[in-house]
């Protein structure tokens, strides 16, 4: 792979640093991070509180930009983009799943899932057709008209996953996606992630839970702003 140009990777991070200024104090949140994630990979990022994993997730999600280094996302150098350009990349290239489901409470599952397509400029008929198909993919084809209050926690997270995927993003970013779920429902959501990955989806998941991370095929561990290990998951 020619890393200089991002190659064929979904994610290509090269010598990335992130330094925050707190008054006169400089905090080095990331200290020369380098890794590549190919299309179709399923990767977990782990680290203790303060390790830099949340900063790294923000950079990967184009919610922030590095102090130095280069970040290629799906062949695009996003390191130097302005805020409007980053917002456009987030809409086109990334899908986000959070610990809190972040659904609109008074809106149906269908309209929650269709919302990114509204911002992308699609008409109502196309939005509804795509959202319906995505809900069917996550096993909620019979819940399209249900509001979040009428759905279980696991079903709400499935709606959130469908919303994250409806724009067909290059990468699905999941931040503690089972944090608000019981163990059985967590297993179901992890099973859905495996199914999506088997279908070709690129998934990057931040978690503090070793059991959840073990479902990924590769684990990147971060400590003190540096990658301490990057290994395939045993048995995956």
LINQUI-V563198 format. One record per pair of residues at least 12 apart in sequence whose ideal C-beta (glycine too) atoms are under 10 Angstrom apart, sorted by the first residue. I is the first residue (numbers start at 0). J is the second residue. D is the distance in Angstrom with one decimal. If there is no record, write none. Layout:
i={I,I}
j={J,J}
d={D,D}
//
This chain:
i={0,0,2,2,2,2,3,3,4,4,4,5,5,5,5,5,5,5,5,5,5,6,6,6,6,7,7,7,7,7,8,8,8,8,8,8,8,8,8,8,8,9,9,9,9,9,9,9,9,9,9,9,9,9,9,9,9,9,9,10,10,10,10,10,10,10,10,10,10,10,10,10,10,10,10,10,11,11,11,11,11,11,11,11,11,11,11,11,12,12,12,12,12,12,12,12,12,12,12,12,12,12,12,12,12,13,13,13,13,13,13,13,13,13,13,13,14,14,14,14,14,14,14,14,14,15,15,15,15,15,15,15,15,15,15,15,15,15,15,15,15,15,15,16,16,16,16,16,16,16,16,16,16,17,17,17,17,17,17,17,17,17,17,17,17,17,17,17,18,18,18,18,18,19,19,19,25,26,26,26,27,27,27,27,27,27,28,28,28,28,28,28,28,28,28,28,28,28,28,29,29,29,29,29,29,29,29,29,29,29,29,29,29,29,30,30,30,30,30,31,31,31,31,31,32,32,32,32,32,32,32,32,32,32,32,32,33,33,33,33,33,34,34,34,34,34,35,35,36,36,36,36,36,36,36,37,37,38,38,38,38,38,38,39,39,39,39,39,39,39,39,40,40,40,40,40,40,40,40,40,41,41,41,41,41,41,41,41,41,41,41,41,41,41,41,41,41,42,42,42,42,42,42,42,42,42,42,42,42,42,42,42,43,43,43,43,43,43,43,43,43,43,43,43,43,43,43,43,43,43,43,44,44,44,44,44,44,44,44,44,44,44,44,44,44,44,44,44,45,45,45,45,45,45,45,45,45,45,45,45,45,45,45,45,46,46,46,46,46,46,46,46,46,46,46,46,47,47,47,47,47,48,49,49,49,50,50,50,50,50,50,50,50,51,51,51,51,51,51,52,52,52,52,52,52,52,52,52,53,53,53,53,54,54,55,55,55,55,55,55,56,56,56,56,56,56,56,56,56,57,57,58,58,58,59,59,59,59,59,59,59,60,60,60,60,60,60,60,60,60,60,60,60,61,61,61,61,61,61,61,61,61,61,61,61,61,61,62,62,62,62,62,62,63,64,64,64,64,64,64,64,65,65,65,72,72,72,72,72,72,72,73,73,73,73,73,73,73,73,74,74,75,75,75,75,77,77,86,87,88,89,89,89,89,90,90,90,90,90,90,91,91,91,91,91,91,92,92,92,92,92,93,93,93,93,93,93,93,93,94,94,94,94,94,94,94,94,94,94,94,94,94,94,94,94,94,94,94,95,95,95,95,95,95,95,95,95,95,96,96,96,96,96,96,96,96,96,96,96,96,96,96,96,96,96,96,97,97,97,97,97,97,97,97,97,97,98,98,98,98,98,98,98,98,98,98,98,99,99,99,99,99,99,99,100,100,100,100,100,100,100,100,100,100,100,100,100,100,101,101,101,101,102,102,102,102,102,102,102,102,102,102,103,103,103,104,104,104,105,105,105,106,106,107,107,107,107,107,107,107,107,107,108,108,108,108,108,108,108,108,108,108,108,108,108,108,108,108,108,108,108,108,109,109,109,109,109,109,109,109,109,109,109,109,109,110,110,110,110,110,110,110,111,111,111,111,111,111,111,111,111,111,112,112,112,112,112,112,112,112,112,112,112,112,112,112,112,112,112,112,112,112,113,113,113,113,113,113,113,113,113,113,113,113,114,114,114,114,115,115,115,115,115,115,115,115,116,116,116,116,116,116,116,118,119,119,121,121,126,127,129,129,129,129,129,130,130,130,130,130,131,131,132,132,133,133,133,133,133,133,133,133,133,134,134,134,134,134,134,135,136,136,136,136,136,136,136,136,136,137,137,137,137,137,137,137,137,137,137,137,137,137,137,138,138,138,138,138,138,138,139,139,139,139,139,139,142,142,142,143,145,147,151,151,151,152,152,152,152,152,152,152,153,153,153,153,153,153,153,153,153,153,153,154,154,155,155,156,156,156,156,156,156,156,156,156,156,156,157,157,157,157,159,159,159,160,160,160,160,160,160,163,164,164,167,168,168,169,169,170,170,170,170,171,171,171,171,171,171,171,171,172,172,172,172,172,173,173,173,173,173,173,173,173,173,174,174,174,174,175,175,175,175,175,175,176,176,176,176,176,176,176,176,176,177,177,177,177,177,177,177,177,178,178,178,178,182,185,185,185,185,186,186,186,188,188,189,189,189,189,189,189,190,192,192,192,192,193,193,193,193,196,196,196,202,202,202,203,203,203,204,205,205,206,212,213,213,213,213,214,214,215,215,215,216,216,216,216,217,217,217,217,217,218,218,218,218,218}
j={35,37,33,35,69,71,69,71,71,74,76,35,69,70,71,72,73,74,75,76,77,35,37,71,74,35,37,38,73,74,34,35,36,37,38,40,71,72,73,74,201,35,36,37,38,39,40,42,71,72,73,74,92,168,169,170,201,202,203,34,35,36,37,38,40,42,59,70,71,72,73,169,170,172,201,203,33,34,35,36,37,69,70,71,72,73,74,76,29,32,33,34,35,36,55,58,59,65,68,69,70,71,72,78,226,31,32,33,34,35,65,68,69,70,71,78,29,30,31,32,33,65,67,68,69,29,30,31,32,33,34,54,55,58,59,64,65,66,67,68,69,70,78,28,29,30,31,32,65,66,67,68,224,29,30,32,51,54,55,57,58,63,64,65,66,67,68,224,30,65,66,67,224,54,63,66,66,49,54,224,51,54,66,223,224,225,49,50,51,52,53,54,55,57,58,63,66,223,224,50,51,52,54,55,58,65,66,67,68,221,223,224,225,226,51,223,224,225,226,67,68,224,225,226,51,54,55,58,65,68,70,219,221,224,225,226,68,69,225,226,229,55,217,219,226,229,71,229,59,170,201,202,203,217,219,201,217,73,169,170,199,200,201,196,197,198,199,200,201,202,216,170,196,200,201,202,203,215,216,217,171,192,193,195,196,197,200,201,202,203,204,214,215,216,217,232,235,170,196,201,202,203,204,205,212,215,216,217,218,219,229,232,173,202,203,204,205,206,208,209,211,212,213,214,215,216,217,218,219,220,232,56,59,172,174,203,204,205,206,212,215,217,218,219,220,221,226,229,204,205,206,207,208,209,211,212,215,218,219,220,221,222,227,228,205,206,207,219,220,221,222,223,224,225,226,227,207,220,221,222,223,207,222,223,224,207,220,221,222,223,224,225,227,221,222,223,224,225,226,174,205,206,207,219,220,221,222,224,174,175,205,221,221,224,203,205,219,221,224,226,95,172,173,174,175,203,204,205,221,172,174,70,77,78,72,77,93,170,172,203,205,72,85,88,89,93,94,95,170,172,174,203,205,75,77,80,82,84,85,86,87,88,89,90,92,93,172,85,86,89,93,95,172,85,77,78,79,80,81,82,85,77,78,79,88,89,91,92,93,169,170,88,91,92,93,168,169,170,201,92,169,88,91,92,169,89,92,118,119,169,115,166,168,172,115,116,118,119,166,168,115,119,166,167,168,169,166,167,168,169,170,163,166,168,169,170,171,172,203,115,159,160,161,162,163,164,165,166,167,168,169,170,171,172,173,200,201,202,115,159,162,163,168,170,171,172,173,174,156,159,160,161,162,163,164,171,172,173,174,175,176,177,188,192,202,204,156,159,163,172,173,174,175,176,178,179,156,173,174,175,176,177,178,179,180,205,206,155,156,159,174,175,178,179,147,150,152,154,155,156,157,158,159,160,162,176,179,180,147,155,159,162,114,146,147,148,150,155,156,158,159,162,146,147,162,146,147,148,146,147,148,146,147,130,142,143,144,145,146,147,149,158,130,131,134,137,139,142,143,144,145,146,147,149,150,154,155,157,158,159,161,162,126,127,130,131,133,134,139,142,143,144,145,158,161,126,127,130,143,144,146,162,130,134,146,147,155,158,159,161,162,165,126,127,129,130,131,132,133,134,137,139,143,157,158,159,160,161,162,163,164,165,125,126,127,128,129,130,131,133,134,161,162,165,126,130,162,165,129,130,162,163,164,165,166,168,128,129,130,133,162,165,166,166,165,166,165,166,165,143,161,164,165,166,167,143,158,161,162,165,143,161,161,165,158,160,161,162,163,164,165,166,167,157,158,160,161,162,165,161,157,160,161,164,165,191,194,195,198,154,156,157,158,159,160,161,162,163,164,188,191,194,195,153,154,157,161,187,191,194,154,155,157,158,160,161,154,157,158,158,158,159,180,181,184,177,179,180,181,184,185,188,177,179,180,181,183,184,185,186,187,188,191,184,187,179,180,173,176,177,178,179,180,184,185,187,188,191,184,187,188,191,173,176,188,173,176,188,191,192,195,176,195,200,200,200,201,200,201,200,201,202,203,192,195,196,200,201,202,203,204,201,202,203,204,205,188,192,202,203,204,205,206,211,215,203,204,205,206,204,205,206,207,208,211,188,189,191,192,202,204,205,206,211,189,192,204,206,208,210,211,214,206,207,208,211,210,208,210,211,214,210,211,214,211,214,204,210,211,213,214,215,214,204,211,214,215,214,215,216,235,214,215,216,214,215,216,215,217,219,218,219,221,218,232,232,233,234,235,232,235,231,232,235,231,232,234,235,229,230,231,232,235,230,231,232,233,235}
d={6.9,8.5,8.8,7.0,8.7,8.2,8.7,9.3,7.5,7.8,8.4,9.2,8.5,9.0,3.0,8.0,8.0,4.9,7.3,6.8,9.8,7.5,8.9,7.8,8.0,9.9,7.4,7.0,9.6,7.7,9.7,4.9,6.3,5.4,7.0,9.1,7.0,9.2,8.3,8.1,9.5,8.7,5.3,6.3,4.6,7.9,7.1,9.7,9.2,7.5,5.9,9.0,9.2,9.9,5.6,5.3,4.5,9.9,8.6,7.6,6.7,4.0,8.4,9.2,8.6,8.6,6.6,7.8,7.4,6.4,8.1,8.8,6.6,10.0,7.9,7.2,9.1,8.3,5.1,7.9,9.5,7.8,7.4,4.0,8.1,9.5,8.7,9.2,9.4,5.9,6.1,5.5,7.4,8.4,8.3,7.9,7.7,8.5,7.2,7.6,5.4,7.9,9.5,9.5,9.6,9.5,8.7,5.4,8.9,8.8,9.7,5.7,4.5,7.6,7.9,9.1,10.0,9.7,5.2,7.5,5.6,9.2,7.3,4.4,7.3,5.8,9.2,7.3,4.7,7.3,9.3,9.8,8.1,6.7,9.8,9.7,4.5,8.3,7.3,3.5,7.2,6.1,8.1,8.4,5.4,6.0,6.0,7.6,6.3,4.9,4.8,5.7,8.1,4.2,8.7,8.6,7.7,5.3,8.1,8.5,6.6,7.3,8.6,5.6,5.2,8.6,8.7,7.9,8.9,9.4,4.7,8.5,9.5,8.4,9.9,8.7,9.9,9.8,9.7,9.2,8.7,10.0,8.8,8.7,5.5,9.7,8.8,9.2,5.0,9.8,8.6,4.1,8.4,9.4,9.5,9.8,8.9,9.7,5.6,9.9,5.1,9.6,5.7,6.2,7.5,7.3,8.1,9.6,8.3,8.4,9.8,4.8,8.0,9.6,7.9,7.3,4.0,5.3,9.7,8.8,7.4,8.2,6.9,9.1,7.8,9.5,6.6,8.8,8.8,7.5,9.7,9.3,7.7,7.5,6.9,5.8,8.0,9.6,10.0,7.5,9.7,9.6,9.8,6.3,6.4,6.1,9.1,9.8,9.0,7.9,6.9,9.5,6.6,8.2,8.7,7.9,10.0,8.2,7.5,8.8,7.9,9.4,5.5,7.4,9.4,9.4,5.5,7.6,5.8,9.3,9.7,9.5,8.1,9.7,5.9,7.6,8.2,8.7,6.6,6.4,9.4,7.1,7.5,8.7,4.2,9.1,8.1,7.7,4.6,8.2,7.8,7.9,4.9,4.7,7.1,8.9,8.0,9.9,9.9,8.5,7.2,5.1,7.2,9.9,9.6,5.7,7.3,4.7,7.4,6.2,8.9,9.4,9.2,9.0,7.9,4.9,7.6,5.9,9.3,9.3,7.4,3.9,8.1,7.7,3.8,8.8,7.2,4.8,7.2,9.1,7.7,6.9,8.6,9.8,9.6,6.6,7.1,4.9,7.8,8.5,9.1,9.8,7.8,5.0,7.9,6.5,9.3,9.9,9.3,7.7,6.4,6.8,8.6,7.6,9.4,5.4,9.5,6.0,7.3,5.1,7.1,9.5,9.8,9.3,8.6,9.9,8.0,8.7,6.1,3.7,5.7,9.0,9.5,9.8,9.2,8.3,7.8,9.6,8.8,6.8,9.4,8.1,9.2,8.3,9.2,9.8,8.4,4.7,5.0,6.7,7.4,8.9,8.9,5.2,7.9,7.2,4.2,7.7,9.3,9.6,5.7,9.2,8.7,8.8,8.8,4.7,9.1,9.7,8.1,10.0,7.2,9.6,9.1,7.9,9.7,8.1,8.8,6.4,8.9,9.1,9.8,6.8,9.5,6.0,9.9,8.0,9.6,5.0,10.0,9.9,9.6,6.3,9.0,9.1,7.8,9.6,8.3,7.7,6.3,6.5,9.1,9.6,9.4,9.8,6.9,6.0,9.9,6.5,8.9,5.3,8.4,9.2,10.0,10.0,5.7,7.6,9.8,8.9,4.5,8.0,9.3,5.2,4.9,9.7,7.9,6.5,9.7,7.8,9.8,7.6,9.5,9.2,9.8,8.7,7.6,6.3,7.4,7.3,9.2,9.2,7.2,9.5,5.9,9.4,6.6,9.7,9.9,5.7,7.7,6.9,7.2,8.8,8.9,5.3,9.1,8.8,3.9,7.2,9.0,9.7,8.8,6.7,9.5,7.4,9.3,9.5,8.6,9.5,9.9,9.6,9.8,9.8,9.0,9.7,6.6,9.8,6.1,6.2,6.7,8.9,9.8,7.7,6.8,9.3,7.5,8.3,8.5,9.8,5.7,4.6,6.8,8.4,8.6,5.1,7.2,5.7,7.9,6.0,9.8,8.2,9.6,8.2,9.6,7.8,3.2,5.4,7.9,6.7,8.6,4.0,8.9,7.3,4.7,6.9,8.9,8.9,9.9,9.5,9.8,8.6,8.8,5.6,8.9,9.8,8.1,5.4,7.9,7.5,7.3,5.5,5.5,9.9,8.5,5.0,9.1,6.8,7.1,4.2,7.1,9.3,4.9,10.0,9.1,9.1,9.2,8.5,9.3,7.2,9.2,9.3,8.0,5.3,7.5,7.4,8.7,9.3,9.2,9.2,6.3,4.1,6.8,8.0,3.6,5.6,9.1,9.7,9.6,9.6,9.8,8.9,9.6,9.3,8.2,6.6,7.0,9.2,7.8,9.5,4.4,5.7,9.4,7.1,4.6,9.5,9.3,9.6,7.5,9.9,9.9,9.5,6.6,8.7,9.5,8.6,4.5,9.7,8.7,6.0,9.4,6.0,6.3,7.8,8.8,7.7,10.0,7.0,5.6,6.7,6.6,8.7,8.9,6.8,8.0,9.5,9.0,6.7,5.1,6.6,6.0,9.1,9.3,9.4,8.3,9.7,6.1,9.9,6.3,5.5,5.5,7.2,5.4,7.6,7.8,8.9,7.1,8.2,8.7,8.8,4.8,9.9,7.8,9.0,8.9,6.4,5.2,6.5,9.6,6.8,9.6,9.0,4.3,6.7,9.0,9.2,9.5,8.7,8.6,7.6,9.2,9.5,9.5,10.0,8.3,9.5,8.8,7.5,9.2,5.7,8.0,8.3,5.8,9.8,8.9,9.4,8.2,4.0,8.3,9.6,5.6,5.9,9.1,9.0,8.5,9.9,6.3,8.8,9.4,4.7,4.6,9.1,8.7,5.4,9.2,4.1,6.1,9.3,7.2,3.9,8.8,8.9,9.8,9.7,8.2,7.0,8.6,8.7,6.6,8.5,9.6,9.3,6.4,8.3,9.5,5.7,5.1,9.2,9.7,6.0,7.0,9.7,9.6,6.0,6.8,9.1,9.2,6.2,9.8,9.5,8.5,8.8,10.0,9.9,5.7,8.7,8.9,7.7,9.8,7.3,8.2,5.9,6.0,9.7,9.2,8.6,9.5,8.8,4.2,7.8,9.3,5.7,4.7,9.6,9.3,8.0,7.2,9.9,5.1,9.4,9.1,8.8,9.6,9.1,6.9,7.4,9.6,9.3,8.9,8.0,8.4,9.1,9.2,4.4,7.7,9.4,5.5,4.8,9.8,10.0,7.9,9.7,6.2,9.0,8.3,9.8,8.7,6.4,9.5,9.1,7.4,9.3,6.3,9.9,5.4,6.5,9.6,6.9,6.4,8.5,7.8,9.6,8.7,9.5,9.3,9.9,7.4,9.8,6.2,5.4,7.7,6.1,9.8,9.5,9.4,9.9,6.1,8.5,8.5,3.9,8.4,9.8,5.7,6.3,9.2,9.1,9.9,8.9,9.4,9.7,6.6,7.8,10.0,7.8,6.6,7.8,9.4,9.1,5.6,8.7,9.9,8.7,7.5,6.8,9.6,8.3,10.0,8.2,7.9,7.7,6.7,8.1,7.7,9.7,7.4,7.3,9.5,8.7,8.5,9.6,6.5,8.6,4.9,7.7,6.2,8.3,7.2,8.9,5.7,6.7,4.8,7.2,8.5,9.7,8.2,5.4,7.9,7.9,9.2,7.3,6.6,7.1,4.3,7.2,8.1,9.6,9.9,9.5,7.8,5.0,8.3,8.4,6.4,5.7,7.2,8.0,8.4,6.2,8.5,9.7,7.6,9.7,6.5,8.9,7.7,8.0,7.0,9.5,9.3,7.6,7.1,9.3,5.6,9.6,8.1,8.7,8.2,9.1,8.6,8.3,8.3,6.8,9.5,9.1,9.4,8.8,9.1,9.5,9.3,8.8,6.5,9.1,4.4,9.1,8.3,7.4,9.5,6.6,8.3,6.4,9.2,9.2,9.2,9.3,8.6,7.6,9.8,7.5,9.3,8.7,9.8,8.9,9.7,9.8,9.5,9.5,7.6,5.9,8.1,8.2,7.7,8.0,7.7,9.6,5.8,7.0,6.5,5.6,9.8,4.4,7.2,7.0,5.5,6.2,7.9,6.2,8.2,5.7,9.8,9.5}
//
